[in-house]
């Protein structure tokens, strides 16, 4: 494929190639074909709409596109907005381009020289999820990725060898793709789920069949994996590391997962811009019987430095809340063609995550929430994560999201959107009474609403932007008359 891209399609060092595909071998191979030519791999999340992907094609200046055969509308939208799109290759038979496998067969045996790349040359445009405004292309470089792979092996899955096996349960376009690069570096096998829709029973069948030793996931999927009956029907004793990231995991869910899977949980905190390399919480610190550091996301990753800073960039005292900032070789090179975003993201060399938190004297970091999630009620700052943690200890609540909404008296008050556990019918007033005395009164949500399920982003995260949109759609943002 690298030879075909170079010879037939004119792809050279620095060209950007857009990838719109579900997880498959061809998608993963395309990464290495781009890297070999010094081209930039630009994967989308395949669940995005045609217009959203077209924006990514335009924003990245993509020269060509490799696209799954199920997405003809995405190709049409990209061609419409980006007339410079020189070619489209189809994964599977499609009218919009020659099939990837046919091209590989045609170029079988052909070789192309490996491009000479420097440490700071880009290899991957990692698009942010765009929870605030349009997605931005974080530029990941060859040198940065070399460090990240080494760091992942050091901090997340030490001792990984060619005897290991990894199951993919998330899109290869983002964190799971970086995780799989780590497997390739050690010669470990990777297993892809055979269906588009996440099938928990099938995932556990594959864990048993292939003796899977590690997997990368997000808290919502890990919760599904450990609460499904099939987890008790399959042998998962081969698991050594179940790595989760992308969002905080509530303590009640952690304890359930530990009791179900054993001491295998590894948490890391990090954004796409830092390819996950901010903090790590290894298995030994997930002890279900030890709540001395309840709610921590761990300590600084090897080779990285983390600081809690105030609005001026000054480091705050242990225990004080500020913005979590990070510096080190895993930090990206900046956003592509976006000087305004870069100016906001960096201060004195530090990358500003936009997450609020504090650090204890031993260096353990605690995430309070996104700066954009915080609201002010009666002049006091309220951090939703603290409230969500408390509500989730109620036996009838499975999921919760707390948002600040306008209030004529207090400025803003909390609204808690809840999903009840199966078989329970909780009442908002009863939960409010149960919470009373467990936290300061100004932190208590003033309203509770109950939904059958929580809207989630394409990455499986509970997204407050989507929740707010759904509240507006349901006409539940304002209190009933």
Order of alpha helices (4+ residues) and beta strands (2+ residues): alpha-beta-alpha-beta-alpha-beta-alpha-beta-beta-alpha-beta-beta-alpha-beta-alpha-beta-alpha-beta-alpha-beta-alpha-beta-beta-beta-beta-beta-alpha-beta-beta-beta-beta-beta-alpha-beta-beta-alpha-beta-alpha
